[in-house]
Amino acid sequence: MYPARIIRQMAKSRTVFICQSCGAESLKWAGRCPQCEEWNSYAEQPVSVASIDIASSPPQELSSVSLENTPRMVLKFSEFNRVLGGGIVPGSLILIGGDPGIGKSTLLLQVAASIAENEGKVLYVSGEESISQLKLRADRMELSGQDLFTLPETRMDAILDRATELMPRLVVIDSIQTVYLEGAGAAGSVSQIRECTWRLMLWSKSNGISVFIVGHVTKEGAIAGPHLLEHMVDAVLYLEGERFSANRILRSVKNRFGSTNEIGIFEMRDRGLFEVTDPSQALLSQHTEGSIGSVIVPTLEGTRPLLVEIQALTNPTSFGTPRRTANGVDFNRLVLIAAVLSRRGGISLSNQDIIANVAGGLRINEPAVDLGLALAVASSFRGKRVNPGMVAVGEVGLSGELRPVSQLDRRIGEAAKLGFETCMLPASIPSGFSVPDGISLLKVRTLSEAIKTAFS
């Protein structure tokens, strides 16, 4: 019988084949991974299982657990706090990814300096930059660096030893693809990423210290490494935006301590990233009133209403098959809207290329933008402008009917706040709906009725 408190597993070593794309393991080599269907992605790697000490603890009633000693660390960035669900939870492991040059290291250096200024010591581990390079970036952003300790190290054992000696409030690993453990393969491989993240998770939970991990992304936009990496961490954040645009969007795709639908909007400047306090106004700052093929749509990102500009352009196709290009909206929704417009709206698009775009670099997946997208396409095709003082919101069905969407009061309230006078929406809105002051409702039942009303 095993002892009551400690169970030991003897160290073993074996050789397996690991897919370098998704992390799937196999005892034999295969030309194609059955999980992700990538060709020639299996690589032979030794796997060692070290001795593990598991100390048992008695079960504890959940109602008796106190949270008084685990308050969230609130940042000076309200946009970052919104995405995290109110601040950083002590002992949490947070993964942040994004395209190269998008601003991940810049944002985390600002976060680290803010925590060091208000909460205590912070350790910034850089496997890609030297201390002098970090100092140059900190001086450019006018960060004091007080209580912000830097460590240019890539060995995971050395990083954990230095972090244990310092016992900071926050640790930043930039990036997880550069750190390694002895005997676990090359740095950046699937086995290294998995083992290093496992070590960081155990250290973070046992010491109650939050850890930020920077992850590189693949050409498809997903975080490089096995999907197990995203399952191990507590929160997964993506920093999005066009590289040559000023706007940056911090999006939460997983969060054990808050909503996964929240976004934070930042603006890239010479001194780093600055939060945008009025996103709707910023997204519409370059909007030209009365433009052909442009419609304003009130959308929701989590609990925040946003006004975005949907742009569409139609052009006679030069080839036999017309093209459909979607930037910021779902491609399948664009195909659906084009089909409904052709069959139910009286607009023949069989010989027209259609290009749809969301201004400002946002990506919108909710069906509430269907009506605005359809009106933008119709506006471009007919060469007529939509009323510049009108917003449109509603879901379009396959039979051409318009269906209501959730939280209409918040969407219309945001439009009224920015001075819009009319809102086109489905006629079947919920009973008891209160109309905000300064805006009138234009109710329509079908897409064809909406097109006639918008261009009458």
N, C-alpha and C positions, 0 to 999 in steps of 0.2 A: 504494500500500500504506500502511496506517495505521502511525503510529509504534508502537514496541514497548511503551511504558509508558503513554501517555495517549491516550484516544479522546475526542474532543469532539463533542457533539451540539449543533447550532446551535439557538438559541432560536426557537420557533414559537408561534403563537397561533391558536386556533380556537374555535368555539362549538359546544357539545354540549348535549343535554338530559339531565339527571341526575334520577333518581328520588330524592325526598327521604325515602323510606321505607327502601329497601334499597340505594341507591347504584348501580343499574344505569344504564348510559350508552346513549344512542341519538342518531343523527345527525338524527332527525326527532322531532317531538312526537307523543305518543300519549296517548289519553285514559285508557288503562289499562296499567299496567306488566305486561309479560309474566312478570316474575320473581316479584314478590310479589303481583300482582293487585290492587294498590291503585289507586283511581280518582283522576284529576287530581293525580297526585303528581310529574309531570315539570315541571322548571323549567329555563329556559335559563340557562346559565352559561358565561362565557368560561374557557377552559382554556389556560394557557400552560405550555410546556415549557422550563424554563431550561436553560442550558448545564450539562452534567454532566461532571465529571472522574472517570474511572475508572482508578485506578492498579492495574496488574496486579501480582501477586505470585506467586512460584514455588510449586508444590504442595509440601505438607509432609506427611510421614508421620504418621499419627494417633498411633502408638505413641510418637513422639518428643516429643509435646506435653506440657509440664509444667503441672501445676495448683498448684504450690506457692505461686505469687504471687496466686492467686485464691481465697482462702478465703471461705466464706460469712459474712455478717454475722448473728450470732445475736442475736435480740431477747430482751428480758426476758419477753416473752409466749410461753410454751411452746405455747399453742394456735395462735398465729400461725406459729410455727416449724413446727409439725406440718403446717399447711395448705400452707406453701411448700416442704415437703420437707426441712426442716432449717435454714432461714435464707434470707437474701436473697443471691442470686448476683450478684457484681459485674457491671455492664454489662447487667443484665436490665431489661426493660420490662414493668411489671405494671399491669394494668387492674383497677380495683375499682369495682363498680357496686352499686346498691341503691336502694330507694324513698326519696323525699325524707323527711328527718328520721329515718332509720333509724340514723344514727351514723357515716357514712363519714368525714366531716371530723374528727369527734372521735377516731376510732380512728387515723387517719393522723397527727393532731397528736401523739398519745401515742407512736406509732411514731417519728416524727421527733424528738421530745424524747429518746427512749431511745437512738437512734442518735447524736444530738449529744452525749449525756452519755458514751457509751462508745466511740464510733468516731471522731468528728470533726465537722466542719462539715456542716450540713444546710441546704438552701435550700427554703423552703416558699413556693410561688408561689400567690397567692390572687387569682382573678379575680372573686370574689363577695363577699369581705369586706375591710374596711380593716385596717390594722395595729392600730388601737385595738380593733377588734372581736376580732381574734385574741388580743390581749393580755388582754382580759377573759375569753375562754374559757380561756386558759392559766392565768390566776390562779385561776379557779374550779376547775380540775383540779389546781392546785398543782404546775404544771410550771415548772422553773427558767428555761428558755429560753436557757441558756448554749450558745453555738455554734449556736443555731438562728436562722437568718437568714430574714426574711420579705420578700417582694417583691409588692406589689399591682400587678401588670402583666398586660395581656392581649395585647400585641404579641409574637408568637413570636420575631421577630428580636431584640428587646430582651431577652427572657427568656434566649435562648441566649447572648447577649453577656455578660449578668451572670453566668450560670452558668459560662461559660468563665473569667471573671475570678476567680470565687470558688473553682472546682474543689472542690465539696463531695463528701462520700461518698454523699449521697442527695439527690434532687430530687423534690419532690411538686408535681404540677400539679392544682390544684383550681379549676375543672374543665376538661376538654378542650373542652367546648362553649362556653367563654367566650373562649378564645384564638383569634387569627386571624392570617393572613398578608395583606399588601397584595396586592390584585388577584386574590384567590381566592374572592370572593363574601362573603356575609354571615357573621358569626360564628355558629357552630352549624350551618351547612349541611353537607351531605355532603362537598362538595369541601374545605371548611375543615378538618373533622375528619380527613379522610384525609391532606391535605397536612401538617397540623401534627403528626400522629402519625408520619408518615414522617420529618419533620425531627428529631423527638425520638428516633426509633429510630436514625438515623444518628449523631446526637450521642452517644447513650448507648453504642453499640457502639464508636465510635472512641475514646472517653475512658475506657471501663471504669467508668462511673458508673451506678448503678441509678436508675431513674425510676419513681415511682408516678403513675398517671393516674387521676383520679376521673371516672367517666362517669355521666351521667344515664340513666335507664331510661324506656322507653315505657310506655303503659298496659297492654301485654301482659306487661310485666316484663322485656323484653329490653333490652340496652344500646342507647341511641339512636345512630343513625349506621349506616354500611354494615357488613356482616358482615366486610368486609376489615379493619376495625379489630381485630377479635378474632383474625384470622389474623396480623396484623403483630406483636402483642405476644407475650411469652414466657409470660405467665400471666394468666388471667382469674379473678377472685374475685368472688363475690356475697355481700353482707351481707344476710341475710334475718331475718325475724321480724315479729311483730305490732308495730305502732307503739306501742301502749299496753301492751305486755307488756315485762317486764324482760329476757327472754332474747333474745340476738342470736346468729345462727349464721353463721359465715364459711365459705363453701363454695367449693371449687376446682372449676371446670368445665374448665379447661385449665391444664396446668403442664408445661413442657418439662423441668423439673428435679426432678420428683417425681410422686407419685400424684395422680390427679384425683378420687379418691373420699374424700379426707380432709375433715373438718370441724373447725372450732374453735368452742367455745361460750363466749359472754361474757354478762355481766350488766350492764345499764345502771344506773349509780348517779349520784349528784349530781356526783361527781368524775371521771366518764368511764366507760369500759368496763373491767370487771375479768373476768379469765378464771375459768371454772368448773372447779375441779380434779376434782370428782366429778360428771360430767354425769348419770349414771344416778340418783344420789341427788337431784340438783336437779330432774330431770324428774318424779320420783315424789313430790316433797315435798308436793304438794297432793292426792295420791291417797288416796281413802277406801276402806279395805278392805271388801270385800264389797258394793260398789256394783253395782246391776243394770246390765247392758250395758257392763261394763268388764272388760277382760282385759289382762294384762301380757304383752308380747312382747319377747324378746331379739332385737335387730336389730344389723346391722353397718353402720357408716359408715366405709368405708375399712378400716383395721386395728383400729378401736376398736369393742368391743361396747358397746351401749347398751340399757338397759331403758326401753321406752316404754309408755305407757298408750293402748290402743285403746278408744275409746268409740263406742257405737252406740245409736241411738234409733229405734224403729219406732212408727208411729202410723197408724191407719186414714186412708186418703186422703179428702180432701174433694172431689176431682174424679174424672173418669173414669180418667185415667192416673196411676198412682202416681209420685212423684218420687224421684229418687236424688241425694243431695247428699254429696259427698266433700270433706273438708278435711284435707289432709296425706297422703292416700292417693290412688292412681290411680283415677280415676272408672271406667275400664273394668274394673279389678279388682273394684271394688264391684259393678258390674253382673254380672260373672261369678260372684262369690260368691253373690249373691242368686238367680241362676238355678240354681246347683248346690244351694243349700239347698232351693229349691222342688221340684226334680226328684229329687234324691238324698237329701236330708236329712229329708224328710217335714214341712217347714215351708212352709206356703202364704203367700207374700209378694206375691201378685198384687194385693191391695187394700191394701198397706201402703206408706206413705212411709218411706224409710230414710235416716237421716242418720248419717254416719260421721265421726269426728274423731280426730286424733292430738293428745293433750294436750302442751302446751309449745311449739307452733309448728313442730315438725319436719315435714319432708316425706319420706316413705318410699316408695320405688319398688320395692323388692325383693319377690319373691313369698313370702319367709319369713313375712310377716305374714298370709298367707291364713287359716291356721287360727285365729289369734287374732281376726281380723276376723269370721270365720264364727261363732265362739263368742260374740262380743260381740253380734252381730245376734240369734242364737238366745236369748241371755240376756234381751235387751230384749223380744223377742217373747213369750217364755214367762213373763217376770216373775220369773225365778229367778236367784239369784246364782251366779257361778262361784267355786270355792274360792279364797279370797284368798291362799293360800300357793302357788298354782300359776301357772306361766308356760306359754305355748303357742307352739310354733314348727313350721312346716311349710308346704309348698306344696300347694294343692288343685287336683286335675285335674278335667277336665270330667265324667269318669265317677264322681266322688266319691272317688277314691283319694287318699291322702296320700303325698307324695314328700319325701324328705329334702333338706335344704339344706346349704350348705357351712359349714365351721368350727363344727360343733356344740359342740366342746369349749370354745371361747372363749365362745360364747353361754351355755352352761349354767354355766360357771365364773363368769361375771358374775352370773347369777341366784343361785348359791349364796353368793357373796360378800355379797349384800344380804339374805340370810336366807330366800330362798324354799326351800320344802321339796320341791316336786314340779314336774316338767317334763313336759308332754304333747308328744309328738313322734311322727313316723311310725315304724312298726315296722321298716321296712327301712333301719335305720341302718348305716353301714359297720362291718365287722368290726374288732375290735381297739380299739373305742372305749372309753376309760376314763371312768368316771363320777366327777365330783368328789365330795369328801366332803361330807356333810350334805344331799344332795339325792337323791331317788329318781326314776326314769324311769317314765313311764306311756305305754306304747307302744300305738298304735292304727293300724289299717290303712285305715279309711275315715272319711269325714266323719260318717256316721250313727252309727258306733261311737263316735266322739269326742264327739258330742252326748249320747249315752246315758251315757257314762262321766262326762262333766263335770257332769251334773245328777242323777246317781244318788245 
